[in-house]
Amino acid sequence: MTPDTVLNVFIDVNILLLVACLVWTTALVIFPLIGLKSTFRTQLFLLNGSIGAIILCPIFVYLFSEWTSQNSLNLSDLVVANYLNGNFQVDAEQLESALGFREEMVREVVSLKSFAAQILVGTFSIISAVLFSRLLYQGYRLWTQLKDSYLLKRIGNIYILVSDEISIPYSTRDLTRRYIVIPEEMLTRQLDLKIAITHELQHFRQKDIEWEFFLEVLKPLLFWNPVYYVWCAQVRRLREYACDQIIVNRSPYGIRAYCECLLRTSRSQSKSKRSNRIRLPSVALVDKCDSDKSKRSLLRKRILMMTNAHENKGSNLVSVFASISVFGIVFTTSVLMQNPKDWSHDRLMLSTIINLERMNTINNVAR
């Protein structure tokens, strides 16, 4: 892939992230109407699937760019066709300039001839390098913490560890093993211990650890996009709702015991002198927030969800249709954003109009 192709894929991913966020916001309004209001696991599946589509669709389109350019429309051709049909009025040169803005910007950034392009690329590279280094450092902190913990129990490839360095249970994994790390003080509360392990096992079943790693890897590339943070917040909120809902409805502990466990864990973290600010690539029983107010707000929402919402399995057909719809919208948008390989008949007509207008201006000046 050439540098301009890589940059185009990067731009497409960021645009698709915004489009998918708008689609998701619309879906949140539609879900109650089609029986998916409380199907948090289905919503989480749709949200994670959208992230995969956002990353894969632009790559697929560029890999098969020859086929897509010959067998599909693109947004620029649609705009020109509507202009030629008289559906809107604008100066022809301004329209052509707007249609070619992205291509010109990509060429400017890749060439690095202007000072602005050098500043932009340099700043982005430095911040990305810092965030990537931070991610490696977090991975190292995670590895040392796992190494310093001692084994409590092993279930297949799942290792339950105990650590005196933490105050919140969390789960993580490496290439072959999965880990549940429990704070040492929780060993004296057997019910809380069972609930915490059950909670983290459910995160393994939902593949939440893998998605958390994926989101963290994307951060050095998408850090500048506000939609990325909105998307991450939605994923982390839904995965906790889905996990809480399944455990409350299927485990023998009940809502009260489960909520009390969350409250005790949150209170224990607030009183602990240990630092929990470094976000390891992991999924915790209680969200690790720098602000106590934010943590209480998230915990309150989880408790209200468990006490007010009931599991609604919904329809598999509706879930499949929703998944196909989201993927279809993302893929169609990705195709429409591509630049045409050759000039279409409408683009030639637009160019002709511009040349005629220029010739008319020159003739008027000559007269």
N, C-alpha and C positions, 0 to 999 in steps of 0.2 A: 504494500500500500504506500502510495506517495504521501508526502507531508500534507498536500492540500486535501487528499482523500481522508486522512486521519482527522484533520481539522473539521471537515464537513461532517464526518460521523459524530464528532464531539458536539458540534452545533446542533445536529439533529437530535441527539440524546437529550440535550437541555431543553429544546423546544418540545419534544415528546413528553418530557417530564411535566411541563406546564400543561400540555393538552390532557395528559392522563389525570392530573390533579383536578382539572375542571370536570372531566368525565366522572371522577370519583365523587366530587362534591355533588354533582347531579344525581349520582347513584344513591347517595345517602338520603336524598329526598324520596327516591323511588322505592328503596328497600322496604319501608313499612307498607307500601301499597301492594307488593308482591309476596309478602309473607317472609321477608328476610331481615326484619328489624332486629331480632335477637339471635340470629344465626351468626355469631361472632367468628366461629371457625370458618364458615363459608366466606365471610367478608375478608378474613385474613388470607384465605387462599386466593381470592380475587386480587387483593392488594399485592401480594407477593408475585402472583402471576403477571401483573401489570409491570412490575419492576423488571422481570425477566424479558417481557416483550419490548420494553423501552430500550434495553441494551441490545437485544438480538435483532430486532427489526431493521435498524439502520445498517447493521453489519450484513444482514441477508440481502438488503436492497443493493448495497454496493458490490457484493460478491456477484450478484446477478444483474448488474446495472445495464448490460446490453439488452437483456430480455425485458426488463421493466421499462426501459426507455422506449422500446419499440411497441410494447403491448399495453401501455397505460398512459393516462393523462398526467399532467403535472399542474401545479398551482399557477405558475406563470402563464402557461398557455390558456388556462381557464380565464384568468384576468384579462389577457389580451383579447380573447374571443368576446367577452362581455363588453369590452371597450369598443371593439369594432362594430358590435351590434347596437351601440348607442345606449347601453344600459346605465352608463355613468359618464360624466364629462370631466376631463382632466387634460392638461397639456401633454402632448405626445412625448416630448423630450423628457418631461418629469416622470412620466410613466416608465419609459425605458430606463431612466436612471434608477428609479426605485426597484425595478425588476433585476437590474444588474448590481445592486448594492452589495448583496451577499458575496457574489463572485469577486467583486472588486475588493471587498474587505478581506476575503480569504487570501487573495493574491498579495495584498499589502502586508498581511501578517506573516505569511510564509516567506516572502522576500526579505523582510526585516530592513527595508530601505529607509523607512521613516523613523524618526525619533520616537513618535507615539507608539509605533508597533514594537520597537525595542523595549520601551518601558513596560508595555502591556505583557509581552512574553516574559520579560525578566522578572516582573513582580509575580506573575502566575507561577513561574518555575520555582521561585524561592519559597513561596507559601506552600506549594505542593510538596516540595522537598522537606520542608519543616514538618508538615502534617504526616508525610510518609515516615519520616524519622521517628516522630512521636508514636506512630502505630507500631513500628518495630520495637520501640522502647516499652510500650505497653505489653507487647508480646513477650518481651524478655522478663518484665515484672510478673506476668502471668506464669511463665515457666518456673521462675525462682520460687514463687508462692506455692505452686503445686509440688515442687521438689522438697520444700521445707515442711509440707504437711505430712501427716501420718495416716496410713490406711486404716479405715474403720471396717469396711466391708467391700466385697467385690461381687458384682452381678454380671456375669458374662464379660463384656468389654467396658462395663460401667464401673468406675472406681469411686467409692464414697470416701472422701478424705475429710480430715478434721484439721482446722488451722486456728491458731491463737492470734493471727494477724488481722482477722476480719470480724465484722459484727453482723454481716448480712449473708445468708446462704446464697450461693450462685452456682451456675452450671456452665461448663465450657467443654472444649474438646481439642484434640490434636488430630493428626491424620488417621490414627487407628483407634484411639481410646477416647472415651467420654468420661468426664469428671463432674462429680457433685461435691462441692466444698462446703462444709458445715462449720460455723463458728464453735469454738470449744465450749463456750458457756451454754450452748443449746443442748448439750448432752444431758444436762440436768432436767430438761423439760422434754420428756419422751413423746408427748403428744405433738408438740411443736416440731420435734425432730421428724416424726413420721409425716406430718403435713408438708414440711419443707422438702423432704425427699420425694414425696408424691408429686408435688408441684413441679420440681425440676425434671422428673421423669416425663411428665406431660410435655414439657418444653422440648425434650428430645423427640417425642413422638410427632410433634408439630414441625420439626426441623427448624426451630427458632434459632438455635445456635448458629447453624449454617447461614441463615439469612442475616443474622447480626454481624457475622464476619464479613459477609458480602457488602452490607451497608457501610461498614467501617473502611473497607478497601476502596469504595467509591468516594469517600470523603475527600481525599487529596485531589480528586478531579472535579468534584461538584461542590466544593466548599463555598463558592461564590454565589451559588444559586439558592435563593431563599426557599424555593419550592422543595429542594432536597431536604431541608430541615423539617418542613411541614410533613413531608412524606414519611420521614423517619419517625416523627412523633406519632403519626397515625398507625404505623406498623407496630411500634412498641406498645401503644395503647391497646390495640386490638388483640395482640398476642396474649396480653395479661387478661383481658376480658374473656378470651376463648379458654385460656387455661383455668381461670377461676370458675367459669361456668361448668366446665366438664368435671372438675374435681368436686364441686359442691353437689352436682346432680348424681354423681356415680360413686362417690366415696362414702364411707360410713361416718365421717366426722361431723357433718352438718354445717350449716352456714355460721352458726354462732361460734363454734370452736375454730373454724377457719378464719373468721374475721378477727377473733381475739388473738390468734397466732400472728396475723399481719400487724395488728396494733402493737403487740409485745415486741416484735422484731423491729418495727419502726422506732418504738420508744428506746429499745436497746441501742440502736444506731445513734440516736440523738444524744444519749448519755455517754456513748463510747468516746474515748479520746483518740481512737485510731482514726487515721485519715482514710476516707473513702472517696476522695475527689478524683483520683486517677481512674478513669473508666476503662477497665480491662475489657477485652472483647469477650463478653460473657452476658448471661441473662440471670438477673437476681430475683429473689423472692419479693423484695420491695425495691422500687426504683431508687437508684443512687442519685439524688439531686443535691446540687450545691446549696440550694435554698430550702430551708425547712418549710417555708410556706408552699413552695411548689410540690414538695414531697407529700405534705398533708393534703393538698388539693387532689393529687393523683390517687392517693390512698382512699380519700373520701369518695371519689368517683367509682373506684373499684367496689367498695362496700355497698354503695347505693345500687350499682349494677346487679350485684349478687342478690340483694334483698328485693329488688323491683322486677328484674327481668327473669324470665323463665326460658328454659331451653326450647327452641323451636327448630325442629329438624328441617322444615321446609320441604321443597321438592327438588330432587336431583335434576330433573329436567330444567327447572328454572335456574339452578346453579350452573348447569352446562351452558344454557343459553346466555346467561350473564357473562360467563367466561369468554365465550366465543365473541360476544358483542364487544367487550373491552379490547380483546386482542385484535378484532377486526378494525376497530376505530384507530388503534395505535398503528397497525400495519398500513392502513389506508392513508393516514396522515403522513407516515414515513415515505410512502411512494409519491404522494402529491408534492412533497417538499423538494424532490430531486430536480436538479437542473437538466433541461433537455440536452441530449447529446448533439442534435442537429437543429438547425433553424426550421421551425414549422412554417406552414403557409401563412398563418396569422402573424407570426413574428416578422416575416418578410413584408407583409402588408404594413405593419406598424413602422418598419424601417423606411418603407417607401413614403409613407405619410410624413415622416420626419424630414426626409430629404426634400420632398416637395415644399414643405413649409419653409425650410432653409433657403431653397431657391427662390421662393416667393419673397422672402425677406430681403435677399440680395438684390432682386429686381426692383423692389420698391425703393431701396436705398439708392440704386443707380439712377432711377428716374428723378 
